[in-house]
């Protein structure tokens, strides 16, 4: 297996032989109280299982299917919520940015700046994120081959920032469907940077609902173990205490009460993989 240089995110280290990391939280910030309550609950499960944890949530879902869909509280209010989560839950936080001008203010709070899959080729956005010095997590576009992610890496590292993370979130497979090619994980890890598997977004059925993206959360327990067995440094999960009431990506989120059992399984698989790699 390729040697991966670790990326440090506060107290969490991703890659370089370190334990599997959980990146998880609601798709979008629903309220400050909800973010803190859910983040605290996820953190408690992760601590109990000895899994390093990074909270994730978006302040703006700029690519919702419908103009009427909830997008989030926006940059200013959203960053205030993430700052509270960081302080009160005591974990690093990750959030998306969509425009170069969002990079600097987001970096004042977020430990990881995430580049959405649809924007992974946007040079100015990648350079602005990299220039902050924060870790940059680039989601592989649904339209890209894993080999093509070397170009995103080159853009980020051209600034001197080596804190690069790559995330797989499925590839377009006809209309309204995604598929995960397990070969993508070792291919992207061969570039020398940590690789994360975004399990829940990989189970989207893009645009297949009535003005919303549909999903197949019932297959989280199938894909997540397969990805860990294929060799990833972290798993990315949208988690909600009641997915049916989630304001975004309700149909592909993991129910909070399923997290503990899933982590137990993933830990065992990760340990077995490390023993034979």
Secondary structure, DSSP 4 states (H G I P E B T S, - for coil): ----B-EEETTEEESTTPPPEEEEE-SB---HHHHHHHHHHHHHHHHHHT-EEEEE-BS--TT-SSTTS---S-HHHHHHHHHHHHHHH--EEEEEE-STHHHHHHHTT-SEEEE-GGGTT-HHHHHHHHHT-SEEEEEPPTTS-GGGHHHHHHHHHTTT---EEEEE--EE-STT-EE--THHHHHHHTTTBEEEEETTGGGEETT-SSSS-EE-GGGHHHHHHHHHHH--SEEEEEEETTGGG-SS-GGGPEEGGGHHHHHHHHHHHHHHHHHH-
